């Protein structure tokens, strides 16, 4: 049987028996290599990733490969970020070479991470120092690119859907809504003032000062006859929706007041007082409210307050200082509160729940995570991370087509997926950014390019 690709190029397709024979011979060679490597542990330390890659490729040469899903042109009603919705075959990230791993270890040395493994709150680990306050320039650039394309497509319908779990003071959520909706109404300076008013001036300062960072710049390609920008002509999504989910009573109350004051709630900014976890039920949080003096000790936006803040639920229910808060799995929350159709993509999911981030992910594995294009979460030593590993989380996310990176300051990225180093399982505060390489291959390519550029920097 022949397969003609071009008039001057003819390839002969091997029979299945020949393929199996060649694969078997190659596999024997690989097994021989593995035997040699096993005898020389120093070689194994440097080259095991390459050997595993070789074994995987031999396996693929023997087993029949599934046919890729056909590509599809997006119709005008498809979502505004030009999501591929699984129709474009993904590009799998290669395993890091030994040279790349060496560079990563120079950028993120393990010494302090291992030395302070029992005192992670000292924040001496190189991963903490490089990722505790990331600059997500990759997501800004991605939205700027699509903002320009969409302004030139006046007949195209588009939408935006985001979720912030552990919304805190919501500066990141407001910024995400501004990027995704392109609505200038969502403004961090206005939000900061509204939150100050709602909290009576008792708002905790943020570790990374998100409220002081320059906000996303909105461009406008529609002009009035005078040549000036006409904001009234700016194309705003017909269905922009940002969910701000916050369990702390005093903070949730301030968020709701600020959203009502600015009328954000009428434009799709949804504040929900609830906790998100691995399963649904209820939990307890400090009772402090804006009408009591207790908020002097538990301020609006206080961090390091998680599901275990009130201790054991059996005793917390009789503790007058604790308030019962509804708790949902991520899947149930999405089914109950999201207004968009269940097959619409979730453009951004941000998780910051003081040590229970992986529980949130596990509670959304069935329905919600497969819809997510871009994911951010925190990794640390608290909460359920005490008994969970980052390696397991990265592997589960990889099975859902996510490539994950350490999200660094100054717009840097270090890939974790297929580049995992053992000391990453030593728990320190850090931030991880993941991209769904099947849904948004362009963003995945951008982040991989930034990773490669990061490796060119001197440590």
N, C-alpha and C positions, 0 to 999 in steps of 0.2 A: 504494500500500500504506500502511495506517495502523497506528500502534502506540498503543493506548489505555493510558494510565497511570492516569488517574483518570476518574471520570464526567464531570468538567467540563474535562478537559485532553486534547486530542488533538494529537499531533505527526505531521507528515507526514515520512516518511523519504525523503530525496532519492534519486534514481536514481544509479547508479554514474557515468554520464556527466556528470551535474550536479556530483557530488562532485569528479571529476577536473578539470572546467572551473574550479570555484571554487578548487580547490587550485592549479591552474596560474596563475590570475590572482594569487592570494596569493603564490605563489612568485616570480613576476615582481617583485612589490612588494618582497619580501625581498631579491632580488638587486639591486634599485635601491638599497635601504638599504645593502647591503654595499658597493656602489660608492661611495656617499657617504662611508661610514665609512672606506673604504680611503684616500680622499683627505684625510681629517682624522684623523691618527694619534692626536691627543689624545683625540678622541671614542672611537676604537677602544679605547684603553687603559681607558676607564671602562665602556664599554657592550658589549664583545664577548661577555660571557657572556649578556647579555640577547638579543643577536642570535642567538647559537647556540641559545638556548632557543626562540626564535621559529621558526628553521629546523626544529628537531626537531619542533615541534608541527605545522608545515605538512606535514612528511613523514608524521607519524602521521595527519593528516587525509586524505591521499591513499591511503596503503596500508591495507589491511584489518587491523584489530587482532585479535590472537588472543583467543579466548574465555578468560576467567579460569578457573582450576581451581575446581571446586565446593568450597565449605566443607564441613567434616566435623566432626561432634561427636566429641570424644575419648572413647574407650572406657575402662573402668576400668583396663585393662592398659597404657594409654599412659603415657609417662614423666612423672615427677613435676613437672617445670617447665612442664607444660602446653604443650609444644612444638607448633608448628603443622605441623611436618614437611612444609612446602611446600604445604599445602592452602589457606592464606589468601593472597590476592593481596597482594604487598608494596607499601608506599608508598615510592616513589622519592624520595630527598632532592632538593630543588630546587637549582639553581645559586645560589650566594651572590650577592646583589646587590652593586653597587659600594659601597653604604653599609656593608654587612656586612663586605666585604673591608677597608674602611678601618678599621673597628673592630678587626678581627683584627690588622691591621698595627700599630695603636696598642698593643694588648695584647702582641703578639709582634714588636717592631720588628726590622728586618733589619740595622741598622747593625753591631752587634757580631758578628752571625753572618757577615757578609761580611768584616768586618775581620779576624776570627780564623779564616778558612777554612783556613789552613795550620797553625794551632795549635789545633785543636779541643779538645785535652786541657785547655786553660785554662778551659773551661766558662764562657765569657763570653757565649755565644749566649743570647738571651732564651728560645728554645724549650727549651734545656737547663735553664735556671734555673727554668722554670715546669713542666717535666714530668719531671725526673730522679727525683723521688720522688712519684709520683702518689697521691692519695687517692681510691680507686675507690668513692666513696660510692654511685654509681649501681648497682653490682652488689650491694652490701650491702642497699640498699633494695629491690631487686628480689627478693632471696632472703627478706627479712623479709616482704614482701607474700605470696609464695607459701607461706612457712612457715605463716602464719596461715590461708590458705585450705585447705592440706592437712590441718591438724590437725582441720578440721571435715568431712573426708571420710574417715571411718574405713574404708569399703569399697574405697577406691581404692589400687591398687598403684602404687608409684613407685620410681624408681631414680636413681642419680647416676653420671656418668662424667666424669672430668677427666684431663688430661695436662699435666704440667709438664716441659718440655724445657729442660735446663740447670737442674735443680732446686736446685742449690747446697745451702744448709743446710736447705731444705724448709720454712721458716716460712710462705711463701705457699702451698705445697702443703697443709700441715696445716690452714691457715685455710680453703682451698678445700674440703677434705674435711669440715671442721666445718660450713661453710655448707651444702654439698650433701647431706650425710648426716644433719645435725642430731643427730649423736652426740656427747654431751658428753665422751666418751672422748678425742676429738681436742682437745687443749689445748696452747696454745703454751708455757705455763710448764713443763708436764711435759716437752714436747719439748725445750725449751731445756736443761733439766737432763740429759736423756738424751743429748743431743748433746755436752754438756760432759763427761759421763762417758765417752762413746764416743771422744772425741778426746783424752782425757787432759788436758783444760783448754787444748788448743792449737787453739782455734777462732777463725778470723779474724772480726773485727767487720764487720758489714754496712754498706754505704754509707748505706742508708735506715733502718737499725735496725728492720726489720720485726718482730723478736722482741719489741720493747718497745711496739709499738702495741697498743691495746686490741683484743681479739679479738671475733669475731662473737658477738652475744648471742643465746642460744637461748631461745625462749619455749616454754611448755608449757601447753596448754589442757586437759590431763587432770589432775584433782585427786583426791586421796584424800579419804576421808570427813572427815578432820580439817581439810580446806581447804588443806592444803599441796600443793605440787607433788610429783608422784610420778614421778621420773625413770625408774622401771622401766616405766612405761606410755607413755613417749615413743615416738612412731612413728618408728622408724629404718628407712631403706630396706632392703629385702630384698637388693638388689644395689647396694651403694655401692662404687665402684671409683675410686681415684686413683692414677695412674701418675707416679712420681717418677723421671725419667730423668737420670742424672748420669754424665758421662764421666771426671771426675777420680778416679783410683784412691783417693787418700787420703780424699776426701770421700764417695765411694760406699760405701767400707768403713764409715765412721762412720754413714752413713745406715742401712745394713743392720743394724748393731748396735743403734742406737737404736730402730728399728722393731721388732726382735725383743724388746728389753728391755720396751717398752711393749705388746707384742703387737698393734701396729697391723697387722702383716702378716697377722694372722688376721681382720682386719676390712676387708680390701680395699685397704690402703695398700701399693702394690707398688713396691719400689725396684729399678731395673734399671741395672746398670753398662754403659752403652753411650753412643755418640754418635749424634745424629740429623743427617742431612745431606740433600743433594739426591739422592744415590744410595747404595746399600748397598755395603759393603766392609769396610774396617778403616782405622784411623788410629792415631796415637800421642799419648800424653799423658805428662807428667812422672810418673816411676815412684814417687814418694814414697808410703810406706805407713805405717800406724800403728805398725809394728814396727821402723821405722828412724829414724835421726836426721834424715833428709832432710825430715821433716815440720816441722822447725823453720823451714825456709825456704819450704816449700809447705804452709801450714796447711790444716786442714779448712775448706772454704768459701772458699778463696782465689779472688778474682775476677780478671778479665783473663787467664784461662787458657783458650785456645780450641783449635780443631783444629790451628792452625798453631804451637802452643806449642813443639813439638819440631822445627819446621822441615820440610824436605823429607822425605817418607816414605821415600825411598830411602836416605837417610843415617840417619834416625831408627831404622830397624830394627837398625842396628849400634850404636846409642847405648845404653850400659848404663843411662843415666838416664831412658830412655823405655820405656813399656810399650804393647804393642799392645792396642787396645781395639776391640771389634766396633762397626760403624757400620751404621745402617739408614736408609733413606728413611722418612719419616713414614708413608707408605702401607704399607710392609712391616712397620714396627714395629706398626702397628695390627692388621694381619692376623695377626701372630705372637703378640702378647702380650695384646691386649685380650680379655677374657673375655665381654663382652657381645655380643649378636648384632650382625652387621655393619650392620644398618639402624638401630640405636639411635643417638640423638643424642649427641654429645660436648658436654657442657654448658659446659666451659671448656677452652681450650687456651692455655697460657702458654709463651712462647718467650723465652729469654734465653741466647744462646749466643755472646756476645762477637764479634759481627760477622757471624755466619753465619745470622742469623734468616731472611732471605729464602730462603736455600737450603733451610731446613727447610720453609718454606711451599711452595716449588716442588716439593719431594719429596712433598707431600701433596695436590697439586691434583686428582688423579684421583678418589680415594676418600675421603680423610680430611677435607679442608677442607669439602666440601659437607655433612658431618655436624655441623660445629662451629656452636654457637650464639653463643659469645662468645670473642674472640681478643685476646690481648695479645702484643706483641712490642717489641723494642728496635730503634732505628735509630741507627747511628753511622758512624764513618769507618773502622772496622777490618774485617778479614776480607774476605768477598766483597762487602760494601757498597762497597768501594773501586771496583768496576767496575759496580755496580748502582745504580739510581735508586729513590728513594721513589715517584716518580710512576708508574713501571712497576708497582711492587708494589701501589699503591692501585688502579690500573686493573684489574689481574688480580683483586684481591679484590672489586672492584665487580662484575666479571663473575660472581662467585659469590654475589652478593647481600649483600656486606658494605659497611656504611657505617663509615668509619674517622675517628677523632678524635685530636687531641693529648690525651693523658690528663694532666690538670694536678693540681697541688696544690690543697688546699682544695676538692676536689670539682668542679673546673672542666673544661670540655670545649670544644675548638675543632675544628669539623668540617674535615677535609681533603678528603674525597670531594666533588667538585663545587665545591670552594672552594680549589683548589690555587694556591699562589703560587710563583713561580719560585725564590725563595731557599730553599724547602723542600728543593731538591735539593742545597744546600750541606750537607755531612754533618757533623752534630753529634750528640752523645749525646742521646737523647730517648726517650720512651715513647709508644706508639700503642695505642689500644684500638678494637676493631672489633666490630660487632654484626651478626649475620645477620638482616636485616630481614624475610626471608621466614619463617624458623623461629621467631623470637621478636619479633613486631611490637610487643608491649608494651614490652619492654626497648628496642627501637629508638626508640619514641616517647618513652620516658623520657629517653634520652640526647640526643635531638634537643631536647627541652624544656630540658635542662640547658645545652646549647649556646646556645640562645636567651637563657636567663637570664644566662649568662656574658657575652654581648655587651652586656647592660644595665649591667654593672659598669664603673666608671671605670678607666682604665688605670693 
